[in-house]
Amino acid sequence: MRCNQSQSCKSNISSGTTISRRFRRLYWPALFLLVSLWSVPAWAQSYAYVPTHKSNTVSVINTSTNSVVTVVPVGVQPLQAAISPDGAFAYVTNSGWFAPNNDVSVISTATNTVVATIPVGRFPVGVAFTPNGAFVYVANQNSNDVSVINTVTRTVVATVAVGVNPWGVAIAPNGAFAYVTDQASNDVSVINTSTNTVVAKVPVGLNPVGLAITPNGAFAYVANYLSSSLSVISTATNTVVNTVGVAAYPIAIAITPNGSAAYVPTNGDNIVSVINTLSNTLAGSVVVGSIPRGVAISPDGSLAYVSNRLSNDVSVINTATNTVVATVSGVAALPEGVAIKP
C-alpha cells in the first residue's frame, strides 16, 4: 500500500513538472508577443480607408502590416473619405456617377460596416469634419453647393451655394471657416461655419481640386490641376500670397502634422511632389504607382499613404527619407481618396 502511494506521488510530481515546463515554454513567447504589441506605435495600429470607385467599396488597410484587412461595400462610385476626430466613423462620399443616388455612407470603424446613408447634393466629392466632430461639410460638384451634415442626427441641416463645380473641402483648425475649391470658376469659396454663408471668394489657378490647411491655420494650400501649381492662401486676408510650381496635374494635398511639408500627388508624372512649406519650394519628388489620386499622412507624420488609381495599390512613403517603403496590393479597383483613422 505504501509503495503504491509512493508511485502515485512520483507520478504526480512528474506530471506537475511536465506541465510546468510546458507552461514556461508557452509563457515567454506569449509575454514577448504582448510586449511587442504594447510597443507598436499608436499610428501603426491604425487603419487607412480608401474609397475605390469602380468597385463601390472602401478598402481598409491595417497600417501596422500594410495589408488590406477588409473591404466595405458602400454606395455608387465612392470618391473621398473623412474620419471623425474621435476615430469612430468614416464618412464616404458616393458620387453616384450617372445614377440618381448621391449620398454619404457612414462606416463604423469598430465593425467596418455601414451604419447610415445620408442623401446629399449631386455628385458629392470632398468631405471634411469640423474639429469638434459636430458637422460634416460635403462638396457637391454638380449642384454647385455644399451640404452640411449634423453628425448626431445624420441629416443635412444646411445647403450652401458656392462656385461652379466644387471639388475639395477643408476646415480651419479652429472650425471657424470651411474652404471649398470651385473647379470651373477657378476660385475658393470661404464659408463662415457659424452662419453657413460664403464670406469670401479667392481667385486661384486653373481647375482647383484638392486643398489642405496648415496645422496652425495660417495658410490654405490649393492644388490647381490645369495650372500644375499650388496656390498658397493666407487665411488672415483670404488672398493668394504665393504660387508654387509642381509636376503635371496635381490632384490632392496632405500636410504633415508639424506643418513643415506638403505632399502632392500629381497625375501627369506618377509622382508625389514634396513641398517645403517654410520656403514654399520643391523639396523632393517621389515616384509612386500609376495615376496617384489621394494622400493622407499618418498621425505621427512619419508616413504618407498615396492611392494609385490605375495600379490599384497604395504607396507608403517614409517622410524622413522621401522614399517608398511599402506598396499595399489587394486594393479594389480604382482607388481614389485616402483617410487615416487618428
ABEGO torsion letter per residue (X at the ends): XAAAAAAAAAAAAAAAAAAAAAAAAAAAAAAAAAAAAAABBAAAABBBBBBBAAAGBBBBBBAAAGBBABBBBBBBGBABBBBBAAGABBBBBBAGEABABBBBBBBBAAAGBBABBBBBBBGBBBBBBBAAGABBBBBBAAAGBBBBBBAAAGBBABBBBBBBGBABBBBBAAGABBBBBBAAAGBBBBBBAAAGBBABBBBBBBGBBBBBBBAAGABBBBBBAAAGBBBBBBAAAGBBABBBBBBBGBABBBBBAAGABBBBBBAAAGBBBBBBAAAGBBAEBBBBBBGBABBBBBAAGABBBBBBAAAGBBBBBBAAAGBBABBBBGBBBGBBBBBBBX
